C-alpha cells in the first residue's frame, strides 16, 4: 500500500517518473542495471534482505544512483548506518507520503535528506545528548540483529518477529543467540530487559 501510494505521488509529477519496482535483492540489482535510475527509493526490509549491505551493493553497481531509504524505523542508529553505507537520505514511512517529493528532489540536488525529528535526534546525539546504554556493544550487532532486538524490546514474541521480517522461527532464535553472545547476556530474560531498556532509550516506548 505504501509503494502504491508513492508510485501515484511520483507519477503525478511532470519532472519525475517511476522506471521500475522490485521486491527482492536480486530483482533490485538487476533492475538498476537495466534502467540506471537517478534515484532508488529503498525499504531496508525486502523479502530476502535487510540492512546496509544492499545500499553498498547499489552504490557499487550504479554509482550515479542516489539511494533514499524509506523505513519503518525512526531510530537515529538505523539512519546513521544507512548514511554511512552510502544512502543520501532517510525518511520514515510515516513521513513519506507527505514529504517524499521534497526528499527526492533534495537528494537529486546533491543534498542529504533527513526528516526534521530524525535530524534533531542525530544532532542531539552528536553534541553529547542522552547516551544509548552500552552503545559500543550495540554497534557490534548486524542490521538484522539490531532489528530483531528492537522487536524483542517492543514485546514481540519469536513467532511475531518471524512473521514481521519474513524469517522462520529457528532463524530468529539463531539471531537471538547471536545477540546474547555479542552483548554478553546470560539468558533470554537478560536479553529482554536489555532490549526494553535500549528501545526506551531510543524513545520508542
PyMOL CGO cylinders between C-alpha atoms (Angstrom):
from pymol import cmd
from pymol.cgo import CYLINDER

trace = [
    CYLINDER, 0.00, 0.00, 0.00, 2.86, 2.38, 0.80, 0.3, 1, 1, 1, 1, 1, 1,
    CYLINDER, 2.86, 2.38, 0.80, 4.54, 1.55, -2.51, 0.3, 1, 1, 1, 1, 1, 1,
    CYLINDER, 4.54, 1.55, -2.51, 1.33, 2.11, -4.47, 0.3, 1, 1, 1, 1, 1, 1,
    CYLINDER, 1.33, 2.11, -4.47, 0.83, 5.48, -2.80, 0.3, 1, 1, 1, 1, 1, 1,
    CYLINDER, 0.83, 5.48, -2.80, 4.41, 6.54, -3.51, 0.3, 1, 1, 1, 1, 1, 1,
    CYLINDER, 4.41, 6.54, -3.51, 4.10, 5.45, -7.14, 0.3, 1, 1, 1, 1, 1, 1,
    CYLINDER, 4.10, 5.45, -7.14, 0.95, 7.53, -7.52, 0.3, 1, 1, 1, 1, 1, 1,
    CYLINDER, 0.95, 7.53, -7.52, 2.58, 10.61, -5.98, 0.3, 1, 1, 1, 1, 1, 1,
    CYLINDER, 2.58, 10.61, -5.98, 5.65, 10.38, -8.20, 0.3, 1, 1, 1, 1, 1, 1,
    CYLINDER, 5.65, 10.38, -8.20, 3.74, 9.76, -11.42, 0.3, 1, 1, 1, 1, 1, 1,
    CYLINDER, 3.74, 9.76, -11.42, 1.68, 12.89, -10.83, 0.3, 1, 1, 1, 1, 1, 1,
    CYLINDER, 1.68, 12.89, -10.83, 4.85, 14.99, -11.05, 0.3, 1, 1, 1, 1, 1, 1,
    CYLINDER, 4.85, 14.99, -11.05, 5.79, 16.18, -14.55, 0.3, 1, 1, 1, 1, 1, 1,
    CYLINDER, 5.79, 16.18, -14.55, 9.53, 16.01, -13.88, 0.3, 1, 1, 1, 1, 1, 1,
    CYLINDER, 9.53, 16.01, -13.88, 9.58, 12.56, -12.27, 0.3, 1, 1, 1, 1, 1, 1,
    CYLINDER, 9.58, 12.56, -12.27, 8.82, 9.04, -13.46, 0.3, 1, 1, 1, 1, 1, 1,
    CYLINDER, 8.82, 9.04, -13.46, 8.89, 5.55, -11.98, 0.3, 1, 1, 1, 1, 1, 1,
    CYLINDER, 8.89, 5.55, -11.98, 11.18, 3.36, -14.08, 0.3, 1, 1, 1, 1, 1, 1,
    CYLINDER, 11.18, 3.36, -14.08, 10.67, 0.11, -12.15, 0.3, 1, 1, 1, 1, 1, 1,
    CYLINDER, 10.67, 0.11, -12.15, 9.79, -1.71, -8.95, 0.3, 1, 1, 1, 1, 1, 1,
    CYLINDER, 9.79, -1.71, -8.95, 11.37, -4.71, -7.21, 0.3, 1, 1, 1, 1, 1, 1,
    CYLINDER, 11.37, -4.71, -7.21, 10.59, -6.87, -4.20, 0.3, 1, 1, 1, 1, 1, 1,
    CYLINDER, 10.59, -6.87, -4.20, 13.84, -8.80, -3.71, 0.3, 1, 1, 1, 1, 1, 1,
    CYLINDER, 13.84, -8.80, -3.71, 17.55, -8.09, -3.55, 0.3, 1, 1, 1, 1, 1, 1,
    CYLINDER, 17.55, -8.09, -3.55, 18.24, -9.84, -6.86, 0.3, 1, 1, 1, 1, 1, 1,
    CYLINDER, 18.24, -9.84, -6.86, 15.40, -8.04, -8.64, 0.3, 1, 1, 1, 1, 1, 1,
    CYLINDER, 15.40, -8.04, -8.64, 16.66, -4.72, -7.29, 0.3, 1, 1, 1, 1, 1, 1,
    CYLINDER, 16.66, -4.72, -7.29, 20.21, -5.16, -8.57, 0.3, 1, 1, 1, 1, 1, 1,
    CYLINDER, 20.21, -5.16, -8.57, 19.01, -6.47, -11.95, 0.3, 1, 1, 1, 1, 1, 1,
    CYLINDER, 19.01, -6.47, -11.95, 16.51, -3.66, -12.41, 0.3, 1, 1, 1, 1, 1, 1,
    CYLINDER, 16.51, -3.66, -12.41, 19.04, -0.98, -11.50, 0.3, 1, 1, 1, 1, 1, 1,
    CYLINDER, 19.04, -0.98, -11.50, 21.44, -2.38, -14.10, 0.3, 1, 1, 1, 1, 1, 1,
    CYLINDER, 21.44, -2.38, -14.10, 18.68, -2.30, -16.73, 0.3, 1, 1, 1, 1, 1, 1,
    CYLINDER, 18.68, -2.30, -16.73, 17.15, 1.10, -16.02, 0.3, 1, 1, 1, 1, 1, 1,
    CYLINDER, 17.15, 1.10, -16.02, 20.07, 3.05, -14.48, 0.3, 1, 1, 1, 1, 1, 1,
    CYLINDER, 20.07, 3.05, -14.48, 17.84, 5.26, -12.31, 0.3, 1, 1, 1, 1, 1, 1,
    CYLINDER, 17.84, 5.26, -12.31, 18.84, 8.62, -10.91, 0.3, 1, 1, 1, 1, 1, 1,
    CYLINDER, 18.84, 8.62, -10.91, 17.44, 7.70, -7.51, 0.3, 1, 1, 1, 1, 1, 1,
    CYLINDER, 17.44, 7.70, -7.51, 16.42, 4.49, -5.74, 0.3, 1, 1, 1, 1, 1, 1,
    CYLINDER, 16.42, 4.49, -5.74, 13.74, 4.54, -3.03, 0.3, 1, 1, 1, 1, 1, 1,
    CYLINDER, 13.74, 4.54, -3.03, 14.71, 1.64, -0.81, 0.3, 1, 1, 1, 1, 1, 1,
    CYLINDER, 14.71, 1.64, -0.81, 12.89, -0.12, 2.00, 0.3, 1, 1, 1, 1, 1, 1,
    CYLINDER, 12.89, -0.12, 2.00, 15.53, -1.86, 4.14, 0.3, 1, 1, 1, 1, 1, 1,
    CYLINDER, 15.53, -1.86, 4.14, 13.11, -4.74, 4.73, 0.3, 1, 1, 1, 1, 1, 1,
    CYLINDER, 13.11, -4.74, 4.73, 12.98, -6.51, 1.40, 0.3, 1, 1, 1, 1, 1, 1,
    CYLINDER, 12.98, -6.51, 1.40, 11.59, -10.04, 1.43, 0.3, 1, 1, 1, 1, 1, 1,
    CYLINDER, 11.59, -10.04, 1.43, 15.05, -11.61, 1.24, 0.3, 1, 1, 1, 1, 1, 1,
    CYLINDER, 15.05, -11.61, 1.24, 17.32, -8.86, 2.53, 0.3, 1, 1, 1, 1, 1, 1,
    CYLINDER, 17.32, -8.86, 2.53, 17.81, -6.24, 5.17, 0.3, 1, 1, 1, 1, 1, 1,
    CYLINDER, 17.81, -6.24, 5.17, 20.40, -3.68, 6.02, 0.3, 1, 1, 1, 1, 1, 1,
    CYLINDER, 20.40, -3.68, 6.02, 23.21, -1.61, 4.70, 0.3, 1, 1, 1, 1, 1, 1,
    CYLINDER, 23.21, -1.61, 4.70, 24.87, -4.28, 2.55, 0.3, 1, 1, 1, 1, 1, 1,
    CYLINDER, 24.87, -4.28, 2.55, 22.22, -3.74, -0.13, 0.3, 1, 1, 1, 1, 1, 1,
    CYLINDER, 22.22, -3.74, -0.13, 22.88, 0.00, -0.10, 0.3, 1, 1, 1, 1, 1, 1,
    CYLINDER, 22.88, 0.00, -0.10, 26.57, -0.70, -0.64, 0.3, 1, 1, 1, 1, 1, 1,
    CYLINDER, 26.57, -0.70, -0.64, 25.74, -3.08, -3.50, 0.3, 1, 1, 1, 1, 1, 1,
    CYLINDER, 25.74, -3.08, -3.50, 23.53, -0.49, -5.18, 0.3, 1, 1, 1, 1, 1, 1,
    CYLINDER, 23.53, -0.49, -5.18, 26.16, 2.22, -4.90, 0.3, 1, 1, 1, 1, 1, 1,
    CYLINDER, 26.16, 2.22, -4.90, 28.79, -0.16, -6.30, 0.3, 1, 1, 1, 1, 1, 1,
    CYLINDER, 28.79, -0.16, -6.30, 26.56, -1.32, -9.16, 0.3, 1, 1, 1, 1, 1, 1,
    CYLINDER, 26.56, -1.32, -9.16, 25.41, 2.14, -10.20, 0.3, 1, 1, 1, 1, 1, 1,
    CYLINDER, 25.41, 2.14, -10.20, 27.49, 4.94, -8.60, 0.3, 1, 1, 1, 1, 1, 1,
    CYLINDER, 27.49, 4.94, -8.60, 25.29, 7.66, -10.11, 0.3, 1, 1, 1, 1, 1, 1,
    CYLINDER, 25.29, 7.66, -10.11, 22.15, 6.28, -8.48, 0.3, 1, 1, 1, 1, 1, 1,
    CYLINDER, 22.15, 6.28, -8.48, 21.37, 8.03, -5.22, 0.3, 1, 1, 1, 1, 1, 1,
    CYLINDER, 21.37, 8.03, -5.22, 19.66, 5.97, -2.52, 0.3, 1, 1, 1, 1, 1, 1,
    CYLINDER, 19.66, 5.97, -2.52, 16.81, 7.35, -0.41, 0.3, 1, 1, 1, 1, 1, 1,
    CYLINDER, 16.81, 7.35, -0.41, 15.84, 4.95, 2.38, 0.3, 1, 1, 1, 1, 1, 1,
    CYLINDER, 15.84, 4.95, 2.38, 12.16, 4.76, 3.32, 0.3, 1, 1, 1, 1, 1, 1,
    CYLINDER, 12.16, 4.76, 3.32, 11.99, 2.84, 6.58, 0.3, 1, 1, 1, 1, 1, 1,
    CYLINDER, 11.99, 2.84, 6.58, 9.57, 1.91, 9.35, 0.3, 1, 1, 1, 1, 1, 1,
    CYLINDER, 9.57, 1.91, 9.35, 12.41, 2.60, 11.82, 0.3, 1, 1, 1, 1, 1, 1,
    CYLINDER, 12.41, 2.60, 11.82, 12.84, 6.13, 13.15, 0.3, 1, 1, 1, 1, 1, 1,
    CYLINDER, 12.84, 6.13, 13.15, 15.90, 5.38, 15.30, 0.3, 1, 1, 1, 1, 1, 1,
    CYLINDER, 15.90, 5.38, 15.30, 18.92, 7.54, 14.57, 0.3, 1, 1, 1, 1, 1, 1,
    CYLINDER, 18.92, 7.54, 14.57, 21.15, 4.46, 14.72, 0.3, 1, 1, 1, 1, 1, 1,
    CYLINDER, 21.15, 4.46, 14.72, 19.49, 2.92, 11.64, 0.3, 1, 1, 1, 1, 1, 1,
    CYLINDER, 19.49, 2.92, 11.64, 19.70, 6.22, 9.77, 0.3, 1, 1, 1, 1, 1, 1,
    CYLINDER, 19.70, 6.22, 9.77, 23.34, 6.68, 10.69, 0.3, 1, 1, 1, 1, 1, 1,
    CYLINDER, 23.34, 6.68, 10.69, 24.18, 3.19, 9.45, 0.3, 1, 1, 1, 1, 1, 1,
    CYLINDER, 24.18, 3.19, 9.45, 22.32, 3.80, 6.19, 0.3, 1, 1, 1, 1, 1, 1,
    CYLINDER, 22.32, 3.80, 6.19, 24.12, 7.08, 5.51, 0.3, 1, 1, 1, 1, 1, 1,
    CYLINDER, 24.12, 7.08, 5.51, 27.48, 5.54, 6.34, 0.3, 1, 1, 1, 1, 1, 1,
    CYLINDER, 27.48, 5.54, 6.34, 26.73, 2.80, 3.81, 0.3, 1, 1, 1, 1, 1, 1,
    CYLINDER, 26.73, 2.80, 3.81, 26.12, 5.37, 1.08, 0.3, 1, 1, 1, 1, 1, 1,
    CYLINDER, 26.12, 5.37, 1.08, 22.46, 6.41, 1.33, 0.3, 1, 1, 1, 1, 1, 1,
    CYLINDER, 22.46, 6.41, 1.33, 21.80, 10.07, 0.56, 0.3, 1, 1, 1, 1, 1, 1,
    CYLINDER, 21.80, 10.07, 0.56, 18.63, 10.32, 2.60, 0.3, 1, 1, 1, 1, 1, 1,
    CYLINDER, 18.63, 10.32, 2.60, 16.47, 8.62, 5.20, 0.3, 1, 1, 1, 1, 1, 1,
    CYLINDER, 16.47, 8.62, 5.20, 12.76, 9.12, 5.73, 0.3, 1, 1, 1, 1, 1, 1,
    CYLINDER, 12.76, 9.12, 5.73, 10.24, 7.14, 7.75, 0.3, 1, 1, 1, 1, 1, 1,
    CYLINDER, 10.24, 7.14, 7.75, 7.15, 5.62, 6.15, 0.3, 1, 1, 1, 1, 1, 1,
    CYLINDER, 7.15, 5.62, 6.15, 5.02, 7.82, 8.38, 0.3, 1, 1, 1, 1, 1, 1,
    CYLINDER, 5.02, 7.82, 8.38, 6.60, 10.90, 6.79, 0.3, 1, 1, 1, 1, 1, 1,
    CYLINDER, 6.60, 10.90, 6.79, 6.93, 9.50, 3.29, 0.3, 1, 1, 1, 1, 1, 1,
    CYLINDER, 6.93, 9.50, 3.29, 3.51, 10.29, 1.84, 0.3, 1, 1, 1, 1, 1, 1,
    CYLINDER, 3.51, 10.29, 1.84, 3.82, 13.91, 3.00, 0.3, 1, 1, 1, 1, 1, 1,
    CYLINDER, 3.82, 13.91, 3.00, 7.47, 14.67, 2.37, 0.3, 1, 1, 1, 1, 1, 1,
    CYLINDER, 7.47, 14.67, 2.37, 8.75, 12.14, -0.14, 0.3, 1, 1, 1, 1, 1, 1,
    CYLINDER, 8.75, 12.14, -0.14, 8.71, 14.55, -3.10, 0.3, 1, 1, 1, 1, 1, 1,
    CYLINDER, 8.71, 14.55, -3.10, 10.74, 17.09, -1.13, 0.3, 1, 1, 1, 1, 1, 1,
    CYLINDER, 10.74, 17.09, -1.13, 13.11, 14.30, -0.08, 0.3, 1, 1, 1, 1, 1, 1,
    CYLINDER, 13.11, 14.30, -0.08, 13.53, 13.05, -3.66, 0.3, 1, 1, 1, 1, 1, 1,
    CYLINDER, 13.53, 13.05, -3.66, 14.29, 16.49, -5.03, 0.3, 1, 1, 1, 1, 1, 1,
    CYLINDER, 14.29, 16.49, -5.03, 16.71, 17.29, -2.20, 0.3, 1, 1, 1, 1, 1, 1,
    CYLINDER, 16.71, 17.29, -2.20, 18.63, 14.07, -2.83, 0.3, 1, 1, 1, 1, 1, 1,
    CYLINDER, 18.63, 14.07, -2.83, 18.65, 14.64, -6.60, 0.3, 1, 1, 1, 1, 1, 1,
    CYLINDER, 18.65, 14.64, -6.60, 20.11, 18.11, -5.96, 0.3, 1, 1, 1, 1, 1, 1,
    CYLINDER, 20.11, 18.11, -5.96, 23.00, 16.51, -4.10, 0.3, 1, 1, 1, 1, 1, 1,
    CYLINDER, 23.00, 16.51, -4.10, 21.83, 17.16, -0.56, 0.3, 1, 1, 1, 1, 1, 1,
    CYLINDER, 21.83, 17.16, -0.56, 21.49, 14.75, 2.36, 0.3, 1, 1, 1, 1, 1, 1,
    CYLINDER, 21.49, 14.75, 2.36, 17.86, 14.49, 3.43, 0.3, 1, 1, 1, 1, 1, 1,
    CYLINDER, 17.86, 14.49, 3.43, 16.73, 13.59, 6.95, 0.3, 1, 1, 1, 1, 1, 1,
    CYLINDER, 16.73, 13.59, 6.95, 13.30, 14.18, 8.45, 0.3, 1, 1, 1, 1, 1, 1,
    CYLINDER, 13.30, 14.18, 8.45, 13.13, 17.01, 10.99, 0.3, 1, 1, 1, 1, 1, 1,
    CYLINDER, 13.13, 17.01, 10.99, 12.61, 14.78, 14.04, 0.3, 1, 1, 1, 1, 1, 1,
    CYLINDER, 12.61, 14.78, 14.04, 15.36, 12.39, 13.00, 0.3, 1, 1, 1, 1, 1, 1,
    CYLINDER, 15.36, 12.39, 13.00, 17.76, 15.22, 12.22, 0.3, 1, 1, 1, 1, 1, 1,
    CYLINDER, 17.76, 15.22, 12.22, 17.21, 16.69, 15.69, 0.3, 1, 1, 1, 1, 1, 1,
    CYLINDER, 17.21, 16.69, 15.69, 17.91, 13.32, 17.33, 0.3, 1, 1, 1, 1, 1, 1,
    CYLINDER, 17.91, 13.32, 17.33, 21.12, 12.86, 15.36, 0.3, 1, 1, 1, 1, 1, 1,
    CYLINDER, 21.12, 12.86, 15.36, 22.31, 16.34, 16.26, 0.3, 1, 1, 1, 1, 1, 1,
    CYLINDER, 22.31, 16.34, 16.26, 21.49, 15.71, 19.94, 0.3, 1, 1, 1, 1, 1, 1,
    CYLINDER, 21.49, 15.71, 19.94, 23.48, 12.51, 19.83, 0.3, 1, 1, 1, 1, 1, 1,
    CYLINDER, 23.48, 12.51, 19.83, 26.46, 14.19, 18.16, 0.3, 1, 1, 1, 1, 1, 1,
    CYLINDER, 26.46, 14.19, 18.16, 26.61, 17.02, 20.70, 0.3, 1, 1, 1, 1, 1, 1,
    CYLINDER, 26.61, 17.02, 20.70, 26.50, 14.68, 23.66, 0.3, 1, 1, 1, 1, 1, 1,
    CYLINDER, 26.50, 14.68, 23.66, 22.84, 14.22, 24.46, 0.3, 1, 1, 1, 1, 1, 1,
    CYLINDER, 22.84, 14.22, 24.46, 21.27, 11.17, 26.08, 0.3, 1, 1, 1, 1, 1, 1,
    CYLINDER, 21.27, 11.17, 26.08, 23.52, 8.20, 25.57, 0.3, 1, 1, 1, 1, 1, 1,
    CYLINDER, 23.52, 8.20, 25.57, 22.28, 4.80, 24.49, 0.3, 1, 1, 1, 1, 1, 1,
    CYLINDER, 22.28, 4.80, 24.49, 23.29, 2.24, 27.11, 0.3, 1, 1, 1, 1, 1, 1,
    CYLINDER, 23.29, 2.24, 27.11, 26.22, 0.09, 26.06, 0.3, 1, 1, 1, 1, 1, 1,
    CYLINDER, 26.22, 0.09, 26.06, 26.31, 1.71, 22.63, 0.3, 1, 1, 1, 1, 1, 1,
    CYLINDER, 26.31, 1.71, 22.63, 29.69, 0.20, 21.67, 0.3, 1, 1, 1, 1, 1, 1,
    CYLINDER, 29.69, 0.20, 21.67, 28.14, -3.24, 22.24, 0.3, 1, 1, 1, 1, 1, 1,
    CYLINDER, 28.14, -3.24, 22.24, 25.06, -2.32, 20.19, 0.3, 1, 1, 1, 1, 1, 1,
    CYLINDER, 25.06, -2.32, 20.19, 27.35, -1.27, 17.37, 0.3, 1, 1, 1, 1, 1, 1,
    CYLINDER, 27.35, -1.27, 17.37, 28.64, -4.84, 17.25, 0.3, 1, 1, 1, 1, 1, 1,
    CYLINDER, 28.64, -4.84, 17.25, 25.23, -6.06, 16.10, 0.3, 1, 1, 1, 1, 1, 1,
    CYLINDER, 25.23, -6.06, 16.10, 24.42, -6.53, 12.44, 0.3, 1, 1, 1, 1, 1, 1,
    CYLINDER, 24.42, -6.53, 12.44, 21.46, -4.65, 10.98, 0.3, 1, 1, 1, 1, 1, 1,
    CYLINDER, 21.46, -4.65, 10.98, 19.27, -7.75, 11.16, 0.3, 1, 1, 1, 1, 1, 1,
    CYLINDER, 19.27, -7.75, 11.16, 20.32, -8.45, 14.75, 0.3, 1, 1, 1, 1, 1, 1,
    CYLINDER, 20.32, -8.45, 14.75, 19.53, -4.88, 15.70, 0.3, 1, 1, 1, 1, 1, 1,
    CYLINDER, 19.53, -4.88, 15.70, 16.15, -5.21, 14.03, 0.3, 1, 1, 1, 1, 1, 1,
    CYLINDER, 16.15, -5.21, 14.03, 15.40, -8.39, 15.99, 0.3, 1, 1, 1, 1, 1, 1,
    CYLINDER, 15.40, -8.39, 15.99, 16.49, -6.77, 19.25, 0.3, 1, 1, 1, 1, 1, 1,
    CYLINDER, 16.49, -6.77, 19.25, 14.22, -3.80, 18.61, 0.3, 1, 1, 1, 1, 1, 1,
    CYLINDER, 14.22, -3.80, 18.61, 11.23, -6.08, 18.14, 0.3, 1, 1, 1, 1, 1, 1,
    CYLINDER, 11.23, -6.08, 18.14, 12.13, -8.00, 21.30, 0.3, 1, 1, 1, 1, 1, 1,
    CYLINDER, 12.13, -8.00, 21.30, 12.19, -4.71, 23.18, 0.3, 1, 1, 1, 1, 1, 1,
    CYLINDER, 12.19, -4.71, 23.18, 8.76, -3.86, 21.82, 0.3, 1, 1, 1, 1, 1, 1,
    CYLINDER, 8.76, -3.86, 21.82, 7.43, -7.07, 23.34, 0.3, 1, 1, 1, 1, 1, 1,
    CYLINDER, 7.43, -7.07, 23.34, 7.12, -9.20, 20.21, 0.3, 1, 1, 1, 1, 1, 1,
    CYLINDER, 7.12, -9.20, 20.21, 7.29, -12.98, 20.51, 0.3, 1, 1, 1, 1, 1, 1,
    CYLINDER, 7.29, -12.98, 20.51, 9.69, -15.04, 18.43, 0.3, 1, 1, 1, 1, 1, 1,
    CYLINDER, 9.69, -15.04, 18.43, 6.88, -16.04, 16.07, 0.3, 1, 1, 1, 1, 1, 1,
    CYLINDER, 6.88, -16.04, 16.07, 5.68, -12.46, 15.72, 0.3, 1, 1, 1, 1, 1, 1,
    CYLINDER, 5.68, -12.46, 15.72, 9.21, -11.38, 14.85, 0.3, 1, 1, 1, 1, 1, 1,
    CYLINDER, 9.21, -11.38, 14.85, 9.49, -14.20, 12.31, 0.3, 1, 1, 1, 1, 1, 1,
    CYLINDER, 9.49, -14.20, 12.31, 6.23, -13.17, 10.66, 0.3, 1, 1, 1, 1, 1, 1,
    CYLINDER, 6.23, -13.17, 10.66, 7.11, -9.48, 10.56, 0.3, 1, 1, 1, 1, 1, 1,
    CYLINDER, 7.11, -9.48, 10.56, 10.57, -9.80, 8.99, 0.3, 1, 1, 1, 1, 1, 1,
    CYLINDER, 10.57, -9.80, 8.99, 9.85, -12.84, 6.82, 0.3, 1, 1, 1, 1, 1, 1,
    CYLINDER, 9.85, -12.84, 6.82, 12.09, -15.37, 8.59, 0.3, 1, 1, 1, 1, 1, 1,
    CYLINDER, 12.09, -15.37, 8.59, 11.39, -18.76, 10.06, 0.3, 1, 1, 1, 1, 1, 1,
    CYLINDER, 11.39, -18.76, 10.06, 11.19, -19.41, 13.81, 0.3, 1, 1, 1, 1, 1, 1,
    CYLINDER, 11.19, -19.41, 13.81, 14.58, -21.15, 14.01, 0.3, 1, 1, 1, 1, 1, 1,
    CYLINDER, 14.58, -21.15, 14.01, 16.38, -18.31, 12.22, 0.3, 1, 1, 1, 1, 1, 1,
    CYLINDER, 16.38, -18.31, 12.22, 15.01, -15.77, 14.69, 0.3, 1, 1, 1, 1, 1, 1,
    CYLINDER, 15.01, -15.77, 14.69, 16.19, -17.96, 17.55, 0.3, 1, 1, 1, 1, 1, 1,
    CYLINDER, 16.19, -17.96, 17.55, 19.65, -18.04, 15.95, 0.3, 1, 1, 1, 1, 1, 1,
    CYLINDER, 19.65, -18.04, 15.95, 19.71, -14.25, 15.78, 0.3, 1, 1, 1, 1, 1, 1,
    CYLINDER, 19.71, -14.25, 15.78, 18.65, -14.04, 19.43, 0.3, 1, 1, 1, 1, 1, 1,
    CYLINDER, 18.65, -14.04, 19.43, 21.50, -16.36, 20.39, 0.3, 1, 1, 1, 1, 1, 1,
    CYLINDER, 21.50, -16.36, 20.39, 23.99, -14.23, 18.46, 0.3, 1, 1, 1, 1, 1, 1,
    CYLINDER, 23.99, -14.23, 18.46, 22.72, -11.08, 20.17, 0.3, 1, 1, 1, 1, 1, 1,
    CYLINDER, 22.72, -11.08, 20.17, 23.12, -12.64, 23.61, 0.3, 1, 1, 1, 1, 1, 1,
    CYLINDER, 23.12, -12.64, 23.61, 26.64, -13.74, 22.74, 0.3, 1, 1, 1, 1, 1, 1,
    CYLINDER, 26.64, -13.74, 22.74, 27.73, -10.36, 21.35, 0.3, 1, 1, 1, 1, 1, 1,
    CYLINDER, 27.73, -10.36, 21.35, 26.22, -8.40, 24.24, 0.3, 1, 1, 1, 1, 1, 1,
    CYLINDER, 26.22, -8.40, 24.24, 27.35, -10.93, 26.85, 0.3, 1, 1, 1, 1, 1, 1,
    CYLINDER, 27.35, -10.93, 26.85, 23.82, -11.52, 28.12, 0.3, 1, 1, 1, 1, 1, 1,
    CYLINDER, 23.82, -11.52, 28.12, 23.38, -14.73, 30.10, 0.3, 1, 1, 1, 1, 1, 1,
    CYLINDER, 23.38, -14.73, 30.10, 19.80, -15.70, 29.20, 0.3, 1, 1, 1, 1, 1, 1,
    CYLINDER, 19.80, -15.70, 29.20, 16.57, -14.76, 27.44, 0.3, 1, 1, 1, 1, 1, 1,
    CYLINDER, 16.57, -14.76, 27.44, 15.36, -12.63, 30.37, 0.3, 1, 1, 1, 1, 1, 1,
    CYLINDER, 15.36, -12.63, 30.37, 18.57, -10.61, 30.36, 0.3, 1, 1, 1, 1, 1, 1,
    CYLINDER, 18.57, -10.61, 30.36, 18.14, -10.09, 26.61, 0.3, 1, 1, 1, 1, 1, 1,
    CYLINDER, 18.14, -10.09, 26.61, 14.56, -8.95, 27.10, 0.3, 1, 1, 1, 1, 1, 1,
    CYLINDER, 14.56, -8.95, 27.10, 15.50, -6.45, 29.82, 0.3, 1, 1, 1, 1, 1, 1,
    CYLINDER, 15.50, -6.45, 29.82, 18.39, -5.09, 27.77, 0.3, 1, 1, 1, 1, 1, 1,
    CYLINDER, 18.39, -5.09, 27.77, 16.21, -4.80, 24.65, 0.3, 1, 1, 1, 1, 1, 1,
    CYLINDER, 16.21, -4.80, 24.65, 13.45, -2.97, 26.55, 0.3, 1, 1, 1, 1, 1, 1,
    CYLINDER, 13.45, -2.97, 26.55, 15.99, -0.54, 28.00, 0.3, 1, 1, 1, 1, 1, 1,
    CYLINDER, 15.99, -0.54, 28.00, 17.54, 0.09, 24.59, 0.3, 1, 1, 1, 1, 1, 1,
    CYLINDER, 17.54, 0.09, 24.59, 14.19, 0.68, 22.91, 0.3, 1, 1, 1, 1, 1, 1,
    CYLINDER, 14.19, 0.68, 22.91, 13.21, 3.10, 25.68, 0.3, 1, 1, 1, 1, 1, 1,
    CYLINDER, 13.21, 3.10, 25.68, 16.46, 4.98, 25.25, 0.3, 1, 1, 1, 1, 1, 1,
    CYLINDER, 16.46, 4.98, 25.25, 15.56, 5.41, 21.59, 0.3, 1, 1, 1, 1, 1, 1,
    CYLINDER, 15.56, 5.41, 21.59, 12.21, 6.93, 22.53, 0.3, 1, 1, 1, 1, 1, 1,
    CYLINDER, 12.21, 6.93, 22.53, 10.13, 4.09, 21.09, 0.3, 1, 1, 1, 1, 1, 1,
    CYLINDER, 10.13, 4.09, 21.09, 8.21, 3.21, 24.28, 0.3, 1, 1, 1, 1, 1, 1,
]
cmd.load_cgo(trace, "trace")
